[in-house]
Amino acid sequence: MEFLEAFAWMKVTDIGTISIVLLLGMFALLALGMPLGFASAFLAVATLIMKFGPELMFSDFGRGPFNVLGQAVYRQMTNYVLISVPLFIFMAALLERSGIARDMYSSLNVWMARTRGGIAIVTSIMAVIMAAMSGIIGGEVVLLGLIALPQMLRLGYNQNLAIGTICASGSLGTMIPPSIVLIFYGLITETSIKALFTASFLPGFMLASFFILYIIIRTRVNPSLAPLPEPDPSAPTGSEKSLMFLGFMSKFAMWIIAVIFARAVFFTLLGANKVTEGVDPIFLGMVSDLPYIVGAFVLCFISMHFVVGKERTAVGWEMGKGLIAPVVVIGVVLGSIYGGITGITEAAGMGVIAVFVISSIRREMTFDIVYDSLMRTLKSTGTIIWVTIGAAALAAAYTLSGGPTYVANLIVGAELPTMSVILVMMFIFLIMGMFMDWVGIVLLIMPVFLPIVLKLPVDEIGILGQLAPNHVAIWFGVVFCMNMQVSFLSPPFGPAAFYLKSVAPSHITLVDIFKGFLPFIAIQLIALSVLIIWPPIVAVFL
């Protein structure tokens, strides 16, 4: 007992003091290089000792507060949806090692080669497609750095424009489903992940369109930033190229329509598409849909054979066939979710199988690729899991100490207007995003901030439009993801910079990379402002 009395000074009754110690301790440990997961776990134990005294470590060890910590960690680790995280990472690793992404880039580049800034635009479009396939940001930035950066530098593109395009576009996986950030947010806040995916579609594509619009305007104002490549005399141009693209799209659409027709016939034979009162009809799977499906098939056939012609269609197909595999993967993952066929976890598994089968058909899948992808998945998942364990423990310890109530009373007691409260939270997200990983932020901060947001007057959230009360948690999740989109580029610890540096030429320094980010960070902040000013944008497809 005398031993414990010597450490009695460690007990702190004031939750405000505990909060300050935690904040300073987190920054100090991260500055010393301690991994976020271990720093969070250490501070979780420190929080309990400060709150309940050092005797907690020696009396009834493993019970009481420590038992609550164990339950919080167990609850996170046994959540079924968490299995989707390593599956999406594995799918992204397979995509990176296979030739699917490379062929997609080549096909996109064929159509945009003679457009000012075309390669940068192609890079952004490729990033959107990759984000819709896997949502893993590190793999996207590395892959774009390997494929697009050398080509843009070779053609004389401005280095800052090339760097910013790759890293900003490569981090779109934060916003565009299937986003792992949204999956974690849904797990922590018990919000529908499917609803979060649906709500983030428009903001995600809005941000991507902002990037593309910036590239178009910037390269038109200053053409020296993106010189046009030397023309290829054998390459089609003008209306000829447009007809070839129409032929490619017509042929590809015919295959998709054929699959939809077979699906509708299958449902018809089973009798699963009968009109039943109170039951939503199967999308494009009812008997009444068959004439429209057949009509669309006939239109594509006429376009391919009588408008475009067989020869142009064949050439267009060769030029664009690299886009087919990515579209199939996206269709498998998102189609199975929104078609009501599977949940998030099963869709991730189906995506892995789709990539594996397509790569095998293309004779690109080898044992070495699978082994390397599994090792990458193990390392990435291990990092995320350790951060999740540490952050879950710290969140539970801080909750036991009364932290969320203290922060809520602090914010509410300031009697700030609703929008001022939102802006303060956005500022905290942006600052923390400069120093912490998004996993730690969503696990540590969201249990504190979201209850406060849910208590705010819903009619005072935003400036334009009215947000429905049941959409507040969904809106806040999308806004949080947009903040994390900014954090991937924010110095001093913007992860995208280090991902690109790992594959960039030696003459490109980290300072050069962060300089290239500045215009794109401003664009991200504009997109974030749109979400805050006009909250109903997230409910357009809900």
Beta strands, then each sheet from edge to edge (+ up, - down):
end
